[in-house]
Amino acid sequence: MATMASLFLKTPGPSQPLPKPHKTHFPSPFRNLPIRAGPKKSIPARIRCGLIEPDGGKLVDLVLTDETVSLRKRQALSLPQIKLSRIDIEWVHVISEGWASPLKGFMRESEFLQTLHFNSLRQSDGSLVNMSVPIVLAIDDSNKENIGDSSSVALVDDKDKTIAILNDVEIYEHNKEERIARTWGTTAPGLPYAEEAITHAGNWLIGGDLEVIEPIKYHDGLDRFRLSPAQLRDEFTRRNADAVFAFQLRNPVHNGHALLMTDTRHRLLEMGYKNPVLLLHPLGGYTKADDVPLQWRMKQHEMVLEDGVLDPETTVVSIFPSPMHYAGPTEVQWHAKARINAGANFYIVGRDPAGMGHPVEKRDLYDADHGKKVLSMAPGLERLNILPFKVAAYDKTQNKMAFFDPSRHQDFLFISGTKMRTLAKNKESPPDGFMCPGGWKVLVDYYDSLTPAGNGRVPEPVPV
């Protein structure tokens, strides 16, 4: 992956300077922009250049400056400690860089309740910002007793290294059943994130303002791709982007995905934008066990760019550090809101975003169309242009991925994620034109690394 950074953060050649950026506003008629296959027509739009403002008007940055780090580290030694899980650290990462702006720490009770009941937070001026998933820190009875009357606590990792300090703390009850029911719409057993981070967590939540000792790093060879919202905004400005459209994914990129992304750019050019830039933004936090691990996905994305499926001149690939809930229409609001803070003013949404199969019954947990419908109505997302798409499928008459045409449904082949994984596990090739050869090889190599050893045990995925 030595060439990966140069591919993903490549600066285009000289271009005509764009008008000076200023506050971007998109009138409501372009809120839910239809993207369709077939003959394309020019769409009149009022075009304004510049990156969309972050929620709250200012991007949150909670990482301490060099001058204060030593002092706060010393002070942390005398504070009660809370040991963070892997997912807790991912949330510290998310909060510290401003993905959840204007949130400045783990949620206090008032923020938690607003999130659960209204999917939004009301600001001091009365305006609303979207916030659909609770970003909270659970503690148990012994933690609560140890904290006592202390107004600050130190947050440490599994090696007792201080990660952050939580100030002006507030402790309140962790009603797990209500949290799960309102986030997922069910309390059925087997919800991956709930099982991992909620069911066995403590019975209390602790909120407060974060001071993060130093930027969160994972030392997995991918930290250079974990660009913060501020860094992404700098990159978009450096590329003279007059529009940024974001694509969220947690799976390998096939040519159907690429069709959605390239078609979006063409449509934005038709609308009058001069240099729309794609933010290809794979989710890099917690994912369920059967998802392809991040390192392999990033390697696959590299091959997609190397094979020319996406243009590195107009594509920025970066890792979104959030954990994954698989909470469908509730979670897709979080995914969209976070990309506003990174500078995106367009968000691509497809079928069943952030959805999954029901953990008990043989059916989808959410209606496949509800995600895109909810985004077009969600409080606090009015400034974001939602780009819904028809389903892409493999067109057998053209031997490529295309937008599904119901009038000739017999010509299309739907290759589900399950089918794709089965083909890769069996080292079988998909139809030509489904995925670039280099990307498919990465997927096959990943599943080959899971082949049971002579003792019949399945090994952990090998690093790429």
MILUM-67529 format. One record per residue (C-alpha): residue in three letters; x, y, z. Coordinates in nm, 3 decimals. Layout:
BEGIN
 residu      c1      c2      c3
    ala       X       Y       Z
...
This chain:
BEGIN
 residu      c1      c2      c3
    met   0.000   0.000   0.000
    ala   0.304   0.226  -0.037
    thr   0.148   0.419  -0.327
    met  -0.191   0.451  -0.166
    ala  -0.147   0.801  -0.021
    ser  -0.035   0.945  -0.351
    leu  -0.342   0.797  -0.519
    phe  -0.594   0.908  -0.264
    leu  -0.463   1.258  -0.198
    lys  -0.344   1.351  -0.542
    thr  -0.364   1.718  -0.628
    pro  -0.492   1.795  -0.977
    gly  -0.292   2.002  -1.219
    pro  -0.332   2.376  -1.270
    ser  -0.690   2.488  -1.313
    gln  -0.880   2.813  -1.336
    pro  -0.932   2.964  -0.990
    leu  -1.286   2.944  -0.863
    pro  -1.476   3.237  -0.715
    lys  -1.390   3.320  -0.358
    pro  -1.569   3.074  -0.123
    his  -1.850   3.201   0.092
    lys  -2.131   3.058   0.295
    thr  -2.315   2.791   0.097
    his  -2.692   2.773   0.097
    phe  -2.903   2.531  -0.105
    pro  -3.268   2.616  -0.158
    ser  -3.518   2.349  -0.066
    pro  -3.619   2.256  -0.425
    phe  -3.282   2.083  -0.463
    arg  -3.304   1.907  -0.127
    asn  -3.398   1.564  -0.262
    leu  -3.240   1.557  -0.605
    pro  -3.347   1.260  -0.824
    ile  -3.069   1.081  -1.009
    arg  -3.196   0.863  -1.290
    ala  -3.063   0.660  -1.577
    gly  -3.147   0.749  -1.933
    pro  -3.121   1.075  -2.129
    lys  -2.977   1.355  -1.922
    lys  -3.116   1.706  -1.916
    ser  -2.966   2.023  -1.781
    ile  -3.103   2.111  -1.441
    pro  -3.116   2.481  -1.361
    ala  -2.976   2.556  -1.019
    arg  -2.839   2.849  -0.832
    ile  -2.473   2.757  -0.791
    arg  -2.266   2.897  -0.507
    cys  -1.908   2.806  -0.438
    gly  -1.749   2.717  -0.107
    leu  -1.770   2.447   0.156
    ile  -2.080   2.406   0.369
    glu  -2.044   2.542   0.723
    pro  -2.011   2.285   1.004
    asp  -2.298   2.233   1.243
    gly  -2.298   2.505   1.505
    gly  -2.095   2.733   1.275
    lys  -1.755   2.620   1.407
    leu  -1.572   2.290   1.383
    val  -1.498   2.141   1.725
    asp  -1.133   2.048   1.797
    leu  -1.077   1.900   2.144
    val  -0.713   1.790   2.112
    leu  -0.491   1.979   2.355
    thr  -0.214   2.207   2.234
    asp   0.147   2.108   2.298
    glu   0.181   2.374   2.569
    thr  -0.089   2.219   2.789
    val  -0.031   1.846   2.734
    ser   0.236   1.792   3.001
    leu   0.038   1.979   3.267
    arg  -0.284   1.791   3.196
    lys  -0.104   1.455   3.193
    arg   0.029   1.528   3.542
    gln  -0.312   1.640   3.664
    ala  -0.469   1.322   3.523
    leu  -0.256   1.108   3.755
    ser  -0.451   1.235   4.057
    leu  -0.797   1.183   3.901
    pro  -1.030   0.882   3.921
    gln  -0.984   0.661   3.616
    ile  -1.226   0.507   3.367
    lys  -1.088   0.237   3.140
    leu  -1.205   0.274   2.781
    ser  -1.302  -0.007   2.547
    arg  -1.200  -0.008   2.182
    ile  -1.538   0.138   2.085
    asp  -1.514   0.405   2.358
    ile  -1.180   0.517   2.210
    glu  -1.335   0.533   1.864
    trp  -1.602   0.765   2.005
    val  -1.334   0.981   2.170
    his  -1.175   1.002   1.825
    val  -1.506   1.102   1.663
    ile  -1.584   1.370   1.922
    ser  -1.232   1.511   1.942
    glu  -1.203   1.588   1.569
    gly  -1.543   1.750   1.533
    trp  -1.736   1.485   1.343
    ala  -2.016   1.532   1.599
    ser  -1.987   1.915   1.612
    pro  -2.112   2.100   1.806
    leu  -2.090   1.818   2.065
    lys  -1.789   1.876   2.293
    gly  -1.784   1.556   2.493
    phe  -1.979   1.247   2.590
    met  -2.347   1.334   2.618
    arg  -2.500   1.459   2.939
    glu  -2.854   1.351   3.018
    ser  -3.029   1.640   2.840
    glu  -2.834   1.570   2.519
    phe  -2.893   1.196   2.551
    leu  -3.270   1.246   2.584
    gln  -3.287   1.489   2.292
    thr  -3.100   1.240   2.076
    leu  -3.323   0.947   2.171
    his  -3.654   1.131   2.138
    phe  -3.594   1.400   1.874
    asn  -3.288   1.287   1.674
    ser  -3.154   1.637   1.715
    leu  -2.999   1.885   1.960
    arg  -3.134   2.234   2.016
    gln  -2.872   2.508   2.025
    ser  -2.872   2.817   2.245
    asp  -3.008   3.027   1.957
    gly  -3.302   2.787   1.912
    ser  -3.171   2.622   1.596
    leu  -3.149   2.243   1.561
    val  -2.857   2.026   1.457
    asn  -2.909   1.663   1.371
    met  -2.790   1.401   1.623
    ser  -2.954   1.063   1.583
    val  -2.732   0.817   1.773
    pro  -2.631   0.851   2.139
    ile  -2.260   0.916   2.188
    val  -2.226   0.813   2.550
    leu  -1.982   0.653   2.793
    ala  -2.106   0.373   3.020
    ile  -1.964   0.304   3.367
    asp  -2.044   0.044   3.631
    asp  -2.127   0.078   4.001
    ser  -1.763   0.056   4.111
    asn  -1.664   0.334   3.868
    lys  -1.945   0.551   4.000
    glu  -1.841   0.492   4.360
    asn  -1.477   0.561   4.279
    ile  -1.560   0.890   4.107
    gly  -1.757   1.012   4.406
    asp  -1.774   1.392   4.410
    ser  -1.490   1.445   4.163
    ser  -1.580   1.685   3.884
    ser  -1.318   1.541   3.645
    val  -1.204   1.191   3.551
    ala  -0.916   1.050   3.348
    leu  -1.002   0.823   3.055
    val  -0.735   0.557   2.998
    asp  -0.675   0.271   2.754
    asp  -0.613  -0.094   2.841
    lys  -0.247  -0.011   2.916
    asp  -0.348   0.270   3.154
    lys  -0.226   0.538   2.914
    thr  -0.426   0.858   2.957
    ile  -0.632   0.923   2.646
    ala  -0.842   1.216   2.764
    ile  -0.985   1.402   3.061
    leu  -1.361   1.438   3.106
    asn  -1.454   1.759   3.291
    asp  -1.764   1.891   3.466
    val  -1.901   1.539   3.470
    glu  -2.263   1.433   3.509
    ile  -2.365   1.076   3.596
    tyr  -2.713   0.944   3.516
    glu  -2.892   0.612   3.470
    his  -2.826   0.399   3.164
    asn  -3.166   0.270   3.059
    lys  -3.041   0.010   2.814
    glu  -3.378  -0.116   2.703
    glu  -3.502   0.231   2.611
    arg  -3.175   0.315   2.437
    ile  -3.181  -0.001   2.228
    ala  -3.552   0.023   2.146
    arg  -3.534   0.384   2.032
    thr  -3.210   0.344   1.836
    trp  -3.299   0.020   1.655
    gly  -3.676   0.003   1.681
    thr  -3.648  -0.342   1.838
    thr  -3.498  -0.510   2.143
    ala  -3.452  -0.843   1.964
    pro  -3.136  -1.024   2.073
    gly  -2.842  -1.035   1.834
    leu  -2.806  -0.669   1.735
    pro  -2.427  -0.654   1.680
    tyr  -2.349  -0.312   1.829
    ala  -2.593  -0.359   2.117
    glu  -2.435  -0.694   2.207
    glu  -2.085  -0.549   2.181
    ala  -2.128  -0.214   2.354
    ile  -2.458  -0.187   2.544
    thr  -2.604  -0.511   2.681
    his  -2.308  -0.591   2.905
    ala  -2.207  -0.231   2.973
    gly  -2.247  -0.051   3.303
    asn  -2.577   0.074   3.442
    trp  -2.467   0.438   3.444
    leu  -2.368   0.692   3.182
    ile  -2.118   0.970   3.243
    gly  -2.115   1.286   3.035
    gly  -1.889   1.589   3.031
    asp  -1.651   1.802   2.828
    leu  -1.352   1.629   2.671
    glu  -0.991   1.733   2.665
    val  -0.801   1.486   2.447
    ile  -0.431   1.451   2.527
    glu  -0.314   1.381   2.171
    pro  -0.469   1.282   1.836
    ile  -0.604   0.927   1.839
    lys  -0.381   0.688   1.643
    tyr  -0.421   0.315   1.577
    his  -0.072   0.231   1.445
    asp  -0.215  -0.010   1.187
    gly  -0.056   0.144   0.879
    leu  -0.373   0.336   0.795
    asp  -0.350   0.641   1.021
    arg  -0.241   0.860   0.728
    phe  -0.584   0.802   0.574
    arg  -0.778   0.903   0.885
    leu  -0.818   1.266   0.786
    ser  -1.005   1.485   1.030
    pro  -1.289   1.710   0.912
    ala  -1.048   2.005   0.923
    gln  -0.790   1.818   0.714
    leu  -1.056   1.714   0.463
    arg  -1.176   2.073   0.432
    asp  -0.817   2.181   0.366
    glu  -0.784   1.910   0.099
    phe  -1.108   2.011  -0.073
    thr  -0.997   2.375  -0.071
    arg  -0.657   2.277  -0.211
    arg  -0.832   2.100  -0.497
    asn  -1.055   2.400  -0.569
    ala  -1.368   2.194  -0.506
    asp  -1.688   2.390  -0.552
    ala  -1.902   2.092  -0.442
    val  -1.826   1.784  -0.232
    phe  -2.039   1.471  -0.259
    ala  -1.992   1.195  -0.003
    phe  -2.041   0.821  -0.037
    gln  -2.057   0.611   0.281
    leu  -1.969   0.243   0.259
    arg  -1.846  -0.046   0.470
    asn  -1.807  -0.299   0.188
    pro  -1.577  -0.346  -0.111
    val  -1.651  -0.114  -0.404
    his  -1.809  -0.284  -0.705
    asn  -1.888  -0.122  -1.038
    gly  -2.246  -0.052  -0.932
    his  -2.114   0.172  -0.656
    ala  -1.878   0.336  -0.905
    leu  -2.172   0.399  -1.140
    leu  -2.353   0.591  -0.866
    met  -2.047   0.801  -0.789
    thr  -1.945   0.884  -1.146
    asp  -2.305   0.959  -1.246
    thr  -2.335   1.198  -0.953
    arg  -2.032   1.392  -1.070
    his  -2.175   1.418  -1.422
    arg  -2.504   1.547  -1.286
    leu  -2.333   1.808  -1.072
    leu  -2.135   1.926  -1.374
    glu  -2.463   1.958  -1.563
    met  -2.600   2.169  -1.279
    gly  -2.316   2.416  -1.331
    tyr  -2.052   2.311  -1.082
    lys  -1.699   2.330  -1.222
    asn  -1.506   2.090  -0.999
    pro  -1.719   1.859  -0.782
    val  -1.501   1.626  -0.573
    leu  -1.599   1.283  -0.441
    leu  -1.538   1.193  -0.078
    leu  -1.519   0.813  -0.079
    his  -1.549   0.754   0.292
    pro  -1.531   0.393   0.417
    leu  -1.636   0.337   0.775
    gly  -1.334   0.254   0.990
    gly  -1.473   0.190   1.338
    tyr  -1.636  -0.120   1.484
    thr  -1.808  -0.349   1.232
    lys  -1.973  -0.687   1.275
    ala  -1.769  -1.004   1.248
    asp  -1.871  -1.102   0.894
    asp  -1.784  -0.765   0.736
    val  -1.458  -0.742   0.541
    pro  -1.193  -0.589   0.773
    leu  -1.084  -0.230   0.713
    gln  -0.729  -0.308   0.596
    trp  -0.860  -0.535   0.322
    arg  -1.127  -0.287   0.218
    met  -0.867  -0.011   0.188
    lys  -0.648  -0.236  -0.026
    gln  -0.949  -0.310  -0.246
    his  -1.027   0.061  -0.278
    glu  -0.666   0.120  -0.385
    met  -0.710  -0.123  -0.672
    val  -1.035   0.047  -0.777
    leu  -0.842   0.370  -0.826
    glu  -0.541   0.200  -0.984
    asp  -0.767   0.024  -1.235
    gly  -0.929   0.356  -1.327
    val  -1.280   0.271  -1.207
    leu  -1.272   0.598  -1.011
    asp  -1.062   0.901  -1.103
    pro  -0.796   0.983  -0.837
    glu  -0.788   1.341  -0.967
    thr  -1.142   1.402  -0.842
    thr  -1.162   1.148  -0.557
    val  -1.049   1.175  -0.197
    val  -1.049   0.846  -0.006
    ser  -1.038   0.879   0.370
    ile  -1.144   0.670   0.669
    phe  -1.449   0.767   0.876
    pro  -1.364   0.665   1.235
    ser  -1.717   0.604   1.364
    pro  -1.831   0.266   1.497
    met  -2.117   0.105   1.304
    his  -2.458   0.056   1.465
    tyr  -2.650  -0.107   1.176
    ala  -2.947   0.103   1.285
    gly  -3.092   0.183   0.943
    pro  -3.286   0.511   0.906
    thr  -3.174   0.626   1.250
    glu  -2.804   0.575   1.185
    val  -2.800   0.706   0.828
    gln  -2.881   1.050   0.970
    trp  -2.561   1.032   1.176
    his  -2.361   0.931   0.869
    ala  -2.500   1.228   0.675
    lys  -2.461   1.479   0.958
    ala  -2.095   1.386   1.015
    arg  -2.017   1.449   0.646
    ile  -2.157   1.803   0.672
    asn  -1.887   1.869   0.929
    ala  -1.628   1.736   0.683
    gly  -1.746   1.984   0.419
    ala  -1.982   1.771   0.207
    asn  -2.292   1.944   0.072
    phe  -2.422   1.640  -0.121
    tyr  -2.479   1.293   0.022
    ile  -2.542   0.980  -0.184
    val  -2.793   0.738  -0.034
    gly  -2.896   0.405  -0.181
    arg  -3.106   0.106  -0.082
    asp  -3.135   0.018   0.288
    pro  -2.851   0.243   0.413
    ala  -2.697   0.121   0.741
    gly  -2.949  -0.164   0.742
    met  -2.911  -0.533   0.816
    gly  -3.113  -0.850   0.831
    his  -3.338  -0.901   1.130
    pro  -3.128  -1.075   1.397
    val  -3.397  -1.338   1.467
    glu  -3.641  -1.348   1.174
    lys  -3.563  -1.410   0.809
    arg  -3.636  -1.061   0.679
    asp  -3.477  -0.718   0.653
    leu  -3.486  -0.521   0.975
    tyr  -3.584  -0.197   0.796
    asp  -3.779  -0.099   0.488
    ala  -3.523  -0.053   0.211
    asp  -3.661   0.290   0.109
    his  -3.702   0.444   0.452
    gly  -3.341   0.559   0.487
    lys  -3.350   0.796   0.191
    lys  -3.701   0.915   0.282
    val  -3.597   0.994   0.639
    leu  -3.290   1.187   0.523
    ser  -3.506   1.419   0.312
    met  -3.715   1.506   0.620
    ala  -3.468   1.486   0.909
    pro  -3.438   1.787   1.141
    gly  -3.103   1.960   1.117
    leu  -3.016   1.822   0.771
    glu  -3.197   2.089   0.571
    arg  -2.869   2.228   0.433
    leu  -2.760   1.893   0.292
    asn  -2.862   1.784  -0.057
    ile  -2.974   1.421  -0.052
    leu  -2.906   1.221  -0.369
    pro  -3.121   0.905  -0.382
    phe  -3.053   0.647  -0.649
    lys  -3.232   0.369  -0.824
    val  -3.087   0.026  -0.765
    ala  -2.786  -0.067  -0.976
    ala  -2.773  -0.424  -1.107
    tyr  -2.578  -0.626  -1.361
    asp  -2.717  -0.572  -1.711
    lys  -2.667  -0.899  -1.898
    thr  -2.729  -0.733  -2.236
    gln  -2.441  -0.488  -2.184
    asn  -2.217  -0.700  -1.958
    lys  -2.184  -0.421  -1.704
    met  -2.349  -0.267  -1.401
    ala  -2.634  -0.032  -1.490
    phe  -2.936   0.132  -1.332
    phe  -3.217  -0.122  -1.306
    asp  -3.489  -0.083  -1.568
    pro  -3.814  -0.252  -1.450
    ser  -3.946  -0.264  -1.806
    arg  -3.683  -0.529  -1.890
    his  -3.626  -0.687  -1.554
    gln  -3.533  -1.018  -1.715
    asp  -3.211  -0.860  -1.845
    phe  -3.077  -0.781  -1.498
    leu  -2.891  -0.994  -1.247
    phe  -2.888  -0.894  -0.882
    ile  -2.568  -0.993  -0.705
    ser  -2.625  -0.954  -0.333
    gly  -2.350  -0.906  -0.079
    thr  -2.404  -1.265   0.030
    lys  -2.369  -1.389  -0.327
    met  -2.057  -1.177  -0.378
    arg  -1.896  -1.318  -0.063
    thr  -1.988  -1.674  -0.164
    leu  -1.824  -1.633  -0.505
    ala  -1.510  -1.488  -0.349
    lys  -1.490  -1.764  -0.087
    asn  -1.517  -2.026  -0.360
    lys  -1.262  -1.842  -0.578
    glu  -1.525  -1.810  -0.849
    ser  -1.531  -1.509  -1.079
    pro  -1.830  -1.275  -1.098
    pro  -1.964  -1.170  -1.440
    asp  -1.726  -0.948  -1.637
    gly  -1.793  -0.587  -1.549
    phe  -1.916  -0.648  -1.194
    met  -1.589  -0.548  -1.022
    cys  -1.247  -0.453  -1.151
    pro  -1.010  -0.754  -1.165
    gly  -0.760  -0.609  -0.917
    gly  -1.032  -0.535  -0.665
    trp  -1.183  -0.881  -0.700
    lys  -0.845  -1.044  -0.643
    val  -0.810  -0.858  -0.313
    leu  -1.149  -0.991  -0.204
    val  -1.058  -1.347  -0.303
    asp  -0.725  -1.317  -0.120
    tyr  -0.905  -1.203   0.195
    tyr  -1.138  -1.502   0.205
    asp  -0.848  -1.731   0.112
    ser  -0.670  -1.605   0.427
    leu  -0.962  -1.744   0.630
    thr  -0.924  -2.099   0.495
    pro  -0.922  -2.343   0.789
    ala  -0.581  -2.470   0.889
    gly  -0.494  -2.839   0.922
    asn  -0.639  -2.840   1.273
    gly  -0.972  -2.723   1.135
    arg  -0.955  -2.382   1.306
    val  -1.022  -2.068   1.107
    pro  -0.735  -1.822   1.159
    glu  -0.766  -1.450   1.213
    pro  -0.749  -1.250   0.889
    val  -0.388  -1.197   0.789
    pro  -0.270  -0.836   0.743
    val  -0.259  -0.711   0.385
